[in-house]
Amino acid sequence: MQGIKEKIRAIPDYPKPGIMFRDITTLLQDARGFRKTVDEMVQPLAGTRIDKVVGIEARGFILGGAIAHQLSIGFVPVRKRGKLPWKTRSQEYQLEYGTDAMEIHVDAVQPNENILIVDDLIATGGTAEAAIKLIRAHQGNVIGCSFIVDLPELGGRKKLEALGVQVLSLCEFDGH
Ligand code: AMP
């Protein structure tokens, strides 16, 4: 079987010129690729108590849902501003131009719960940092952030490690 990295499609200049979009749909549509991805995203944490998975909109929902099911634990969505229906806590984060905000339901994470954050890719780390702040604001313990892809040149891993969070990834690509 091809490795996980080889199953990820690269789309140049999407969604705008200069960006190499790492498209994981080609990995997820492959039954063995999807299963291997889910297994490897949690394998390093075997033996660690995890109470909930937090998935970041939108591809983090696909992976986070599968991982939560695999671990028989609950799933919590972190969504873009205005999407969650109940009372929320908001955390702004920096975009290339301007700011946006991620939100979590106020009753989604309880004090001292061990939380694993999941998304498909870490670039600058801004989105994951917002998720970490939301969980910590509810006194949850972020025990790790798990991604399929790391783009190390964009510094996201270092940013999260500076916050004291363990970062897991299955593969890396050069550039943006
Ligand atoms: P960041 O907050 O800069 O770490 O960006 C991470 C978020 O943006 C993730 O939810 C990714 O899905 C998405 N993203 C950023 N860069 C790319 C890329 N080159 N290919 C695919 N998704 C990306």
Boltz pocket constraint, residues with backbone or C-beta under 6 A from the ligand:
constraints:
  - pocket:
      binder: B
      contacts: [[A, 14], [A, 19], [A, 20], [A, 21], [A, 22], [A, 23], [A, 56], [A, 57], [A, 58], [A, 59], [A, 119], [A, 120], [A, 121], [A, 122], [A, 123], [A, 124], [A, 125], [A, 126], [A, 127], [A, 128], [A, 156], [A, 176]]
      max_distance: 6.0
